[in-house]
Amino acid sequence: MIKNYDAQSKIMKALSDPNRLKIIDILSCGEKCACDLLEYFKFTQPTLSHHMKVLIDCGLVVSRREGQWNHYSLNNNNCNKLMLFLMELITDTEDCICKDKNNCNCNNA
């Protein structure tokens, strides 16, 4: 697995907000309309739109328009890729970056 640290850090930055984590948790139960999501929070529709834009831009959430409301759901493919990345990141594997001898400067001193 090729580790794209830049893309994954964008996702982690998006998830660093507790409201966005809660949105992900809510969407794990299935698609929700923006009006339904707002019931879980004490902020306005524009604030929800901002959070959703961040989650969509990093690829964790997708939206579809129905009438005047947007409906949101998890992008399961990208959520799974994030989980795989995290597992690879914390697991000592054969292709782990720490085993890349070209990055070792120990003998060059």
PyRosetta script that sets phi, psi and omega in degrees:
from pyrosetta import init, pose_from_sequence

init()
pose = pose_from_sequence("MIKNYDAQSKIMKALSDPNRLKIIDILSCGEKCACDLLEYFKFTQPTLSHHMKVLIDCGLVVSRREGQWNHYSLNNNNCNKLMLFLMELITDTEDCICKDKNNCNCNNA")
pose.set_psi(1, 126.5)
pose.set_omega(1, 177.0)
pose.set_phi(2, -81.9)
pose.set_psi(2, 126.7)
pose.set_omega(2, -177.5)
pose.set_phi(3, -90.5)
pose.set_psi(3, 117.6)
pose.set_omega(3, 176.7)
pose.set_phi(4, -100.5)
pose.set_psi(4, 88.0)
pose.set_omega(4, -175.5)
pose.set_phi(5, -62.4)
pose.set_psi(5, -36.5)
pose.set_omega(5, -178.7)
pose.set_phi(6, -64.1)
pose.set_psi(6, -48.4)
pose.set_omega(6, -179.1)
pose.set_phi(7, -65.3)
pose.set_psi(7, -42.4)
pose.set_omega(7, -178.8)
pose.set_phi(8, -68.2)
pose.set_psi(8, -34.3)
pose.set_omega(8, 178.3)
pose.set_phi(9, -68.5)
pose.set_psi(9, -31.1)
pose.set_omega(9, 175.2)
pose.set_phi(10, -63.7)
pose.set_psi(10, -40.8)
pose.set_omega(10, 178.0)
pose.set_phi(11, -65.8)
pose.set_psi(11, -44.7)
pose.set_omega(11, -179.2)
pose.set_phi(12, -65.0)
pose.set_psi(12, -35.8)
pose.set_omega(12, 175.9)
pose.set_phi(13, -63.4)
pose.set_psi(13, -41.1)
pose.set_omega(13, 177.8)
pose.set_phi(14, -62.5)
pose.set_psi(14, -36.1)
pose.set_omega(14, -178.0)
pose.set_phi(15, -82.5)
pose.set_psi(15, -3.6)
pose.set_omega(15, -178.0)
pose.set_phi(16, -76.0)
pose.set_psi(16, -7.3)
pose.set_omega(16, 178.3)
pose.set_phi(17, -94.9)
pose.set_psi(17, 127.8)
pose.set_omega(17, -177.7)
pose.set_phi(18, -61.4)
pose.set_psi(18, -32.3)
pose.set_omega(18, 177.8)
pose.set_phi(19, -66.0)
pose.set_psi(19, -39.2)
pose.set_omega(19, 179.1)
pose.set_phi(20, -70.2)
pose.set_psi(20, -35.4)
pose.set_omega(20, 174.2)
pose.set_phi(21, -61.9)
pose.set_psi(21, -41.3)
pose.set_omega(21, 178.9)
pose.set_phi(22, -65.0)
pose.set_psi(22, -39.3)
pose.set_omega(22, 177.5)
pose.set_phi(23, -61.2)
pose.set_psi(23, -44.6)
pose.set_omega(23, 178.1)
pose.set_phi(24, -60.1)
pose.set_psi(24, -43.3)
pose.set_omega(24, 179.2)
pose.set_phi(25, -60.9)
pose.set_psi(25, -44.1)
pose.set_omega(25, 179.2)
pose.set_phi(26, -63.6)
pose.set_psi(26, -44.0)
pose.set_omega(26, -178.5)
pose.set_phi(27, -71.2)
pose.set_psi(27, -15.4)
pose.set_omega(27, 176.9)
pose.set_phi(28, -65.1)
pose.set_psi(28, -17.7)
pose.set_omega(28, 177.6)
pose.set_phi(29, -88.0)
pose.set_psi(29, -6.0)
pose.set_omega(29, 179.1)
pose.set_phi(30, 129.8)
pose.set_psi(30, 176.4)
pose.set_omega(30, -177.3)
pose.set_phi(31, -59.7)
pose.set_psi(31, 140.1)
pose.set_omega(31, 177.6)
pose.set_phi(32, -134.0)
pose.set_psi(32, 143.4)
pose.set_omega(32, 173.2)
pose.set_phi(33, -76.2)
pose.set_psi(33, 151.4)
pose.set_omega(33, 177.7)
pose.set_phi(34, -56.4)
pose.set_psi(34, -38.3)
pose.set_omega(34, -179.8)
pose.set_phi(35, -62.8)
pose.set_psi(35, -35.4)
pose.set_omega(35, 177.2)
pose.set_phi(36, -71.2)
pose.set_psi(36, -40.2)
pose.set_omega(36, 178.6)
pose.set_phi(37, -61.6)
pose.set_psi(37, -39.3)
pose.set_omega(37, -178.3)
pose.set_phi(38, -60.1)
pose.set_psi(38, -26.8)
pose.set_omega(38, -179.6)
pose.set_phi(39, -65.1)
pose.set_psi(39, -20.3)
pose.set_omega(39, -179.2)
pose.set_phi(40, -87.7)
pose.set_psi(40, -8.0)
pose.set_omega(40, -171.8)
pose.set_phi(41, -129.2)
pose.set_psi(41, 162.1)
pose.set_omega(41, 176.1)
pose.set_phi(42, -109.9)
pose.set_psi(42, 44.3)
pose.set_omega(42, 174.1)
pose.set_phi(43, -131.1)
pose.set_psi(43, 173.1)
pose.set_omega(43, -171.9)
pose.set_phi(44, -86.7)
pose.set_psi(44, 169.6)
pose.set_omega(44, 178.1)
pose.set_phi(45, -60.3)
pose.set_psi(45, -41.0)
pose.set_omega(45, 177.0)
pose.set_phi(46, -61.7)
pose.set_psi(46, -34.8)
pose.set_omega(46, 177.3)
pose.set_phi(47, -67.8)
pose.set_psi(47, -41.4)
pose.set_omega(47, 175.5)
pose.set_phi(48, -60.4)
pose.set_psi(48, -43.3)
pose.set_omega(48, 179.3)
pose.set_phi(49, -58.7)
pose.set_psi(49, -39.8)
pose.set_omega(49, 178.1)
pose.set_phi(50, -62.3)
pose.set_psi(50, -48.8)
pose.set_omega(50, -179.7)
pose.set_phi(51, -61.2)
pose.set_psi(51, -40.9)
pose.set_omega(51, -179.1)
pose.set_phi(52, -67.3)
pose.set_psi(52, -37.0)
pose.set_omega(52, 177.9)
pose.set_phi(53, -61.3)
pose.set_psi(53, -43.1)
pose.set_omega(53, 178.5)
pose.set_phi(54, -61.5)
pose.set_psi(54, -45.2)
pose.set_omega(54, -179.0)
pose.set_phi(55, -68.6)
pose.set_psi(55, -34.4)
pose.set_omega(55, 176.8)
pose.set_phi(56, -71.3)
pose.set_psi(56, -43.8)
pose.set_omega(56, -178.4)
pose.set_phi(57, -61.6)
pose.set_psi(57, -33.2)
pose.set_omega(57, 179.4)
pose.set_phi(58, -86.3)
pose.set_psi(58, -5.9)
pose.set_omega(58, 172.5)
pose.set_phi(59, 93.2)
pose.set_psi(59, 4.7)
pose.set_omega(59, -179.1)
pose.set_phi(60, -83.1)
pose.set_psi(60, -22.8)
pose.set_omega(60, -175.7)
pose.set_phi(61, -128.6)
pose.set_psi(61, 145.9)
pose.set_omega(61, 172.9)
pose.set_phi(62, -120.8)
pose.set_psi(62, 156.3)
pose.set_omega(62, 179.9)
pose.set_phi(63, -131.8)
pose.set_psi(63, 156.4)
pose.set_omega(63, 172.2)
pose.set_phi(64, -141.2)
pose.set_psi(64, 145.6)
pose.set_omega(64, -177.8)
pose.set_phi(65, -95.3)
pose.set_psi(65, 135.1)
pose.set_omega(65, 174.6)
pose.set_phi(66, -138.5)
pose.set_psi(66, 107.0)
pose.set_omega(66, -175.5)
pose.set_phi(67, 66.1)
pose.set_psi(67, -129.0)
pose.set_omega(67, -179.4)
pose.set_phi(68, -92.1)
pose.set_psi(68, -3.4)
pose.set_omega(68, -175.7)
pose.set_phi(69, -111.7)
pose.set_psi(69, 147.6)
pose.set_omega(69, 170.9)
pose.set_phi(70, -94.0)
pose.set_psi(70, 143.4)
pose.set_omega(70, 175.6)
pose.set_phi(71, -115.3)
pose.set_psi(71, 134.1)
pose.set_omega(71, -173.3)
pose.set_phi(72, -118.1)
pose.set_psi(72, 146.3)
pose.set_omega(72, 174.5)
pose.set_phi(73, -149.0)
pose.set_psi(73, 162.0)
pose.set_omega(73, 178.2)
pose.set_phi(74, -72.1)
pose.set_psi(74, 143.6)
pose.set_omega(74, 169.9)
pose.set_phi(75, -87.5)
pose.set_psi(75, 91.3)
pose.set_omega(75, -173.1)
pose.set_phi(76, -58.4)
pose.set_psi(76, -34.6)
pose.set_omega(76, 179.2)
pose.set_phi(77, -60.6)
pose.set_psi(77, -48.6)
pose.set_omega(77, -179.3)
pose.set_phi(78, -72.0)
pose.set_psi(78, -32.7)
pose.set_omega(78, 175.2)
pose.set_phi(79, -63.3)
pose.set_psi(79, -41.8)
pose.set_omega(79, 177.4)
pose.set_phi(80, -64.7)
pose.set_psi(80, -39.6)
pose.set_omega(80, 177.4)
pose.set_phi(81, -62.3)
pose.set_psi(81, -38.6)
pose.set_omega(81, 177.5)
pose.set_phi(82, -62.9)
pose.set_psi(82, -44.7)
pose.set_omega(82, 179.4)
pose.set_phi(83, -61.8)
pose.set_psi(83, -42.9)
pose.set_omega(83, 177.6)
pose.set_phi(84, -62.8)
pose.set_psi(84, -42.0)
pose.set_omega(84, 178.5)
pose.set_phi(85, -60.1)
pose.set_psi(85, -46.1)
pose.set_omega(85, -179.5)
pose.set_phi(86, -63.0)
pose.set_psi(86, -40.0)
pose.set_omega(86, 177.4)
pose.set_phi(87, -63.6)
pose.set_psi(87, -43.9)
pose.set_omega(87, 178.2)
pose.set_phi(88, -63.9)
pose.set_psi(88, -37.4)
pose.set_omega(88, -176.2)
pose.set_phi(89, -64.5)
pose.set_psi(89, -37.5)
pose.set_omega(89, -174.6)
pose.set_phi(90, -102.2)
pose.set_psi(90, 6.6)
pose.set_omega(90, -178.3)
pose.set_phi(91, -114.3)
pose.set_psi(91, 135.4)
pose.set_omega(91, 175.8)
pose.set_phi(92, -78.0)
pose.set_psi(92, 105.4)
pose.set_omega(92, -179.1)
pose.set_phi(93, -116.7)
pose.set_psi(93, 171.1)
pose.set_omega(93, -178.9)
pose.set_phi(94, -61.0)
pose.set_psi(94, -34.8)
pose.set_omega(94, -178.6)
pose.set_phi(95, -100.1)
pose.set_psi(95, 23.9)
pose.set_omega(95, 179.8)
pose.set_phi(96, -62.6)
pose.set_psi(96, 142.7)
pose.set_omega(96, -178.0)
pose.set_phi(97, -59.6)
pose.set_psi(97, -29.9)
pose.set_omega(97, -179.5)
pose.set_phi(98, -68.6)
pose.set_psi(98, -14.5)
pose.set_omega(98, 178.9)
pose.set_phi(99, -95.4)
pose.set_psi(99, 1.3)
pose.set_omega(99, 179.3)
pose.set_phi(100, -80.2)
pose.set_psi(100, 103.3)
pose.set_omega(100, -175.9)
pose.set_phi(101, -65.1)
pose.set_psi(101, -23.2)
pose.set_omega(101, 179.8)
pose.set_phi(102, -68.4)
pose.set_psi(102, -20.2)
pose.set_omega(102, 179.3)
pose.set_phi(103, -92.1)
pose.set_psi(103, -2.6)
pose.set_omega(103, -177.3)
pose.set_phi(104, -86.0)
pose.set_psi(104, 127.6)
pose.set_omega(104, 178.9)
pose.set_phi(105, -110.5)
pose.set_psi(105, 14.2)
pose.set_omega(105, -174.2)
pose.set_phi(106, -63.7)
pose.set_psi(106, -38.7)
pose.set_omega(106, -175.9)
pose.set_phi(107, -91.2)
pose.set_psi(107, 0.9)
pose.set_omega(107, -178.1)
pose.set_phi(108, -94.3)
pose.set_psi(108, 2.7)
pose.set_omega(108, -176.3)
pose.set_phi(109, -79.2)
pose.dump_pdb("model.pdb")
